[in-house]
Amino acid sequence: MEKQLTADARGHQLTNINVWTPDSQWLVYDVRPHGGSFTGSTIERVNVETGEVQVLYQAPDGAHVGVVTVSPDLPARYAFIHGPENPDESWQYDFHHRRGVIVSEPAREKAVTLDAMDITAPFTAGALRGGTHVHVFSPDGSRLSFTYNDHVLHQHDPALDLRNVGVALSGYPVVSPKHHPREYDGSHFSILVSETTPYPHPGSDEINRAYEEGWVGREGYLKPDGRRQRWALAFIGDTLSVRGEKHPEIFVVDLPHNDKDYRQAGDNPLQGTPELLPAPPAGVKQRRITFTENGIALQPRHWLRASPDGAQIAFLMKDRSGVVQVWTVSPNGGEPVQISHSGQGIQSAFSWSPDGKSLALVCDNSVMRLDWESGKMQRLTQRSEIAPCADAVVYSPDGSKVAFMRQCEGYSQICVADSH
């Protein structure tokens, strides 16, 4: 059964994952008119049983907020993008002018800045020099992933401001020297874990963009020798084919087991230089795990999502007939396995059920449950003339419901459906 939860004349935007409170009672969202805008000023939540709406945070001083996710543990913490306060001609919202903040229950009025900002050389280890985006808690809530753009290199040459993936580690606050009025402290130690280059060699594993990342497994994944890799992220990286064409592939980066290792510099400084992006810690190296014929699909936009046991990373790719399907690949590499065999093609991002037996997605203008073992699909909503929105189809933590959005009279509205 489908239930619409919001109905007022505003956009209601779900993020692609972690939109449920841990008790499966509330859905969090922002109020952008549509996903491509960033003009909302509140973070809100709606109760899936009663329809009650609560404002979690109101942005001050002309700032805008959006793209909220929830921690997996209680009391709930809400992470989201915060644009600059008092924006002016020299400093407005942009990919490289935004930060992550966390609002915690019960003191919702205080937004704690996640990632410190230091744009004045010499830079500060654990601080960043730009903007972060889509902050997603790890399955145990101890750290967050994000994507990143760099102010320092953007000022030098926008072509050098490459999208990257980073991690923010809790428990290690960072103080910025604050030599610039737009610099600030952060509650977490933030680093980049991907490596990009403006001009990848055609046919190589080099990339010029890292994005759409996801945590691998509730407790990581098992390596071929039986050892457990506790922390890892999968992300899409844009390689160049031998013909010089963009070729998106899947990469995995294994992360340190010990917190202190996040703070150990490798060949280049964690904080970067005026000419170099911040660099990953010592021993942290991305690894390409797919070598596809034509690259994975970028439309519909989706984020890599690993099964709860970490054994499979799900993604979208066209089959031999040119139809977008769900595939999986092991974080250890190997040949991708086709899971869905739909004639219509997958129309949305997706999420795994908590038991790892199915994925929720949009196909044939319906929200569907895709059985991972059999590849069979079950309609959770009736087929509609206009497909549900592609941005988010998210299982509840208890597995009983799926949250998604529909366009209604020009605005996205939040809906839920039973998962069986």
C-alpha positions in Angstrom: 0.0 0.0 0.0 1.2 3.5 -0.9 0.9 6.5 1.4 1.6 10.2 0.6 3.1 12.0 3.6 3.6 15.6 2.4 1.3 17.7 0.3 2.1 21.4 0.7 3.4 23.6 -2.2 7.1 23.2 -1.6 9.6 20.7 -2.8 10.3 17.9 -0.4 13.7 16.3 -1.2 14.9 13.0 0.2 18.6 12.2 0.0 19.5 8.9 -1.7 20.3 7.0 1.5 20.1 7.2 5.4 16.8 9.2 5.3 15.1 7.2 8.1 15.5 7.7 11.8 16.9 4.5 13.4 13.4 3.6 14.8 11.9 3.7 11.3 9.3 6.3 12.5 10.5 9.6 10.8 11.8 10.6 7.4 14.2 13.6 7.1 14.2 15.9 4.1 15.0 19.4 2.8 12.7 21.8 1.0 14.5 22.6 -2.2 12.0 23.3 -5.1 13.8 20.5 -7.0 17.0 18.5 -6.7 19.1 20.8 -8.8 18.4 23.9 -6.8 19.8 24.9 -3.4 17.5 27.5 -2.0 15.9 25.7 1.0 16.3 27.2 4.5 15.0 24.4 6.7 15.7 20.8 7.5 12.6 18.9 8.5 11.2 15.5 9.3 7.8 13.9 8.9 6.3 11.0 10.9 5.3 8.1 8.7 2.4 7.1 10.9 0.9 10.4 11.9 2.1 12.8 9.2 3.4 15.2 11.9 6.0 17.6 10.5 8.8 19.0 12.7 11.4 21.6 11.7 14.8 20.3 12.8 16.9 23.3 11.8 16.3 26.8 10.4 19.3 28.3 8.6 20.3 31.8 9.7 21.7 34.9 7.9 20.7 34.1 4.4 22.3 30.7 4.3 20.7 27.7 2.6 20.7 24.0 3.7 19.9 20.7 2.2 20.9 17.0 1.5 20.2 15.6 5.0 21.1 12.1 6.2 20.6 10.5 9.7 23.0 8.6 11.9 22.2 4.8 12.3 22.4 5.1 16.1 20.4 6.9 18.8 20.1 9.7 19.8 19.7 10.7 16.2 22.2 13.0 14.5 21.3 14.8 11.3 24.1 15.7 8.9 23.6 18.1 6.0 25.1 20.7 3.7 25.2 24.3 5.1 25.8 27.1 2.7 27.6 30.3 3.7 26.0 32.8 6.1 25.7 36.3 4.8 26.7 35.4 1.3 28.1 38.3 -0.8 29.7 38.8 -4.2 33.0 37.4 -3.1 31.6 34.3 -1.3 28.4 32.6 -2.4 27.1 29.1 -2.3 29.0 26.9 -4.7 30.5 23.4 -4.8 33.7 24.7 -3.2 31.8 27.1 -0.8 29.7 24.8 1.5 30.3 22.7 4.6 28.9 19.8 6.5 27.1 20.4 9.8 25.5 18.0 12.4 22.4 18.7 14.4 21.8 16.3 17.3 18.8 15.3 19.4 17.6 16.9 21.6 19.5 20.2 21.1 18.5 20.7 17.5 19.0 24.5 17.4 22.8 24.2 17.4 24.5 23.1 14.1 28.1 21.9 14.8 30.4 22.3 11.8 31.8 19.0 10.6 34.8 19.9 8.4 37.2 22.7 9.3 38.1 25.2 6.6 41.6 26.6 6.2 42.3 28.3 2.8 45.3 30.3 4.0 48.7 28.7 3.4 50.3 26.9 5.2 47.2 24.8 5.5 46.1 22.6 8.5 46.1 18.8 8.6 42.5 17.6 9.2 41.0 20.8 7.8 39.8 21.1 4.2 40.1 24.0 1.7 36.7 23.9 0.1 33.2 22.5 0.1 31.8 19.1 1.2 28.6 17.4 0.0 26.3 14.4 0.7 27.5 13.5 4.2 26.7 9.8 4.9 27.4 8.2 8.3 29.2 4.9 8.3 27.0 1.9 9.5 28.3 2.3 13.1 28.0 6.1 13.0 31.7 6.7 13.9 32.6 8.5 10.6 31.1 10.0 7.5 31.9 10.0 3.8 31.4 13.0 1.6 32.4 14.4 -1.8 34.6 17.5 -2.0 35.6 20.4 -4.2 38.6 22.7 -3.5 38.5 26.5 -3.2 42.2 27.0 -3.4 42.7 25.2 -6.7 39.4 26.7 -8.0 40.8 30.1 -7.5 44.0 29.1 -9.3 42.3 27.3 -12.2 38.8 25.8 -12.1 39.9 22.9 -14.3 42.1 21.8 -11.3 39.2 21.7 -8.9 38.4 18.0 -9.3 35.6 16.2 -7.4 37.0 13.8 -4.8 35.8 11.5 -2.0 36.7 12.1 1.6 36.1 10.8 5.2 35.5 12.7 8.4 36.5 11.0 11.6 34.8 11.8 14.9 36.6 12.5 18.1 39.4 14.6 16.6 38.3 18.2 16.4 40.4 20.5 14.2 41.1 24.2 14.9 41.6 26.5 11.9 44.0 29.4 12.4 41.2 31.6 10.9 43.4 34.1 8.9 40.4 34.5 6.5 36.9 35.6 7.6 35.4 32.5 5.9 37.6 30.0 7.7 36.2 27.9 10.6 36.8 25.0 13.0 35.5 21.5 12.6 34.3 18.8 14.9 35.8 16.0 12.8 39.3 15.2 11.3 38.7 15.4 7.5 40.8 13.9 4.8 40.5 13.0 1.1 40.8 9.2 0.3 40.6 9.4 -3.5 43.3 10.6 -5.9 42.5 12.4 -9.2 44.5 14.0 -11.9 43.3 16.6 -14.5 44.5 14.6 -17.4 44.3 10.8 -17.0 46.4 8.7 -19.4 44.0 7.0 -21.8 43.6 3.3 -21.0 45.0 3.7 -17.5 43.5 3.4 -14.0 43.9 7.2 -13.5 40.7 9.2 -12.9 39.8 12.9 -13.1 36.6 12.6 -10.9 35.6 10.5 -7.9 32.0 10.5 -6.8 28.7 8.6 -5.8 30.5 6.8 -3.0 29.0 4.2 -0.6 30.2 2.4 2.5 31.1 -1.3 1.9 29.2 -3.6 4.3 27.9 -3.0 7.9 31.3 -4.3 9.1 33.4 -4.1 6.0 34.1 -7.1 3.8 36.1 -10.3 3.7 39.2 -10.4 1.6 40.1 -13.5 -0.4 42.5 -14.7 2.5 39.6 -14.5 5.0 40.8 -11.3 6.7 38.1 -8.7 7.3 38.7 -5.2 5.9 36.7 -3.2 8.5 36.4 0.1 6.6 36.1 0.6 2.9 34.4 2.9 0.4 33.3 2.2 -3.1 33.0 5.0 -5.6 32.7 5.8 -9.3 35.9 7.1 -11.0 36.0 8.6 -14.4 38.8 7.0 -16.4 39.6 7.6 -20.1 39.3 4.8 -22.6 42.1 4.1 -25.0 40.2 6.4 -27.4 40.2 9.2 -24.9 36.5 8.9 -24.0 35.1 9.2 -20.5 34.7 5.7 -19.1 33.2 5.5 -15.5 34.4 2.5 -13.5 34.1 1.3 -9.9 36.9 1.8 -7.4 37.4 0.7 -3.8 39.5 2.3 -1.2 40.4 0.4 1.9 40.6 2.6 5.0 42.8 2.3 8.1 41.7 0.2 11.0 43.2 2.5 13.6 42.2 6.1 14.0 45.8 7.4 14.3 46.6 6.1 10.8 44.1 8.5 9.3 46.4 11.3 10.6 49.6 9.9 9.1 50.7 11.7 5.9 51.8 9.7 2.9 53.9 11.0 0.0 52.1 14.3 0.0 50.6 16.4 2.8 47.2 15.5 4.1 46.3 19.3 4.0 47.6 19.8 0.4 49.7 22.7 -0.9 48.8 25.8 -3.0 49.5 23.6 -6.1 48.2 20.2 -4.9 44.9 18.9 -3.5 44.9 17.4 0.0 46.3 13.8 -0.3 45.2 10.5 1.3 46.9 9.2 4.4 49.9 6.8 4.2 48.9 3.4 2.7 45.5 4.5 1.5 45.3 3.7 -2.2 42.2 3.4 -4.4 41.9 0.2 -6.4 40.0 -0.3 -9.7 37.7 -3.3 -9.5 35.7 -3.1 -12.8 37.0 -3.2 -16.4 33.8 -2.9 -18.4 33.4 -2.7 -22.1 31.5 0.7 -22.2 31.6 1.9 -18.6 28.9 1.8 -15.9 25.7 3.8 -16.4 25.5 7.4 -15.2 21.8 7.8 -16.1 19.8 7.4 -14.0 22.1 8.9 -11.5 22.8 6.5 -8.7 25.2 5.8 -5.9 27.1 2.6 -5.3 25.5 0.6 -2.6 27.1 -2.5 -1.0 25.1 -5.4 0.5 24.9 -5.4 4.3 27.5 -8.3 4.4 29.8 -6.3 2.1 30.1 -9.1 -0.4 28.5 -7.3 -3.3 28.5 -3.8 -4.6 25.4 -3.0 -6.7 25.5 -0.6 -9.6 23.7 0.2 -12.9 25.0 -0.8 -16.3 23.5 -1.4 -19.7 23.1 -5.0 -20.9 23.9 -6.2 -24.4 20.6 -4.9 -25.6 21.3 -1.4 -24.3 18.9 -1.6 -21.3 20.0 -0.4 -17.9 20.1 -3.2 -15.4 21.3 -3.8 -11.8 24.6 -5.6 -11.6 26.9 -6.5 -8.7 30.6 -7.0 -8.3 32.7 -8.1 -5.4 34.8 -5.5 -3.6 37.7 -7.9 -4.3 37.1 -7.5 -8.0 36.1 -10.1 -10.6 33.4 -10.2 -13.3 30.2 -8.3 -12.7 27.0 -10.3 -12.4 23.8 -9.2 -13.9 20.9 -9.2 -11.3 17.9 -7.7 -13.1 16.6 -8.6 -16.5 14.0 -6.0 -17.1 12.8 -5.1 -20.6 12.0 -1.5 -19.5 15.3 -0.7 -17.7 16.0 0.6 -14.2 14.8 4.2 -13.7 16.3 5.3 -10.3 18.8 5.1 -7.6 18.3 2.1 -5.2 18.9 0.7 -1.7 19.4 -2.7 -0.2 17.0 -4.2 2.3 18.5 -4.6 5.8 18.5 -8.4 5.3 20.4 -8.1 2.1 17.9 -10.2 0.1 16.5 -7.5 -2.1 16.9 -4.0 -3.5 14.2 -1.2 -3.8 14.1 0.8 -7.1 11.9 2.3 -9.8 11.2 0.2 -12.9 8.3 0.4 -15.4 7.0 3.5 -13.6 6.6 1.6 -10.3 8.5 1.2 -7.1 9.8 -2.4 -7.2 11.3 -4.9 -5.0 14.1 -6.7 -6.8 15.0 -10.1 -5.4 18.8 -10.4 -5.3 18.9 -14.2 -5.8 16.2 -14.8 -8.4 16.3 -11.4 -10.2 12.5 -11.3 -10.0 10.7 -8.0 -9.5 7.6 -7.4 -7.3 5.6 -4.2 -7.7 5.3 -2.2 -4.4 3.2 0.6 -6.1 0.9 0.5 -9.0 2.2 1.5 -12.4 1.7 5.3 -12.8 1.7 7.5 -15.9 4.7 9.4 -14.5 7.4 7.4 -12.8 8.3 8.1 -9.2 11.3 10.4 -8.8 14.7 8.8 -9.5 16.7 10.4 -6.7 15.9 8.2 -3.8 14.2 4.8 -3.1 15.2 3.9 0.4 14.4 0.9 2.7 13.5 1.7 6.3 15.9 0.3 8.9 13.4 -2.3 10.0 12.8 -3.4 6.4 9.0 -2.9 6.5 8.7 0.2 4.2 10.3 2.0 1.3 10.4 5.8 1.0 10.4 7.6 -2.3 9.1 10.8 -4.0 6.5 11.7 -6.6 6.1 14.8 -8.6 2.7 16.3 -7.7 1.6 19.6 -9.4 5.2 20.6 -9.9 6.5 19.7 -6.4 8.2 16.6 -5.2 6.2 14.9 -2.4 7.3 12.2 0.0 5.6 8.8 -0.1 6.1 5.4 1.5 5.0 1.9 0.4 5.0 -1.4 2.3 8.0 -3.5 1.2 6.0 -6.7 0.7 
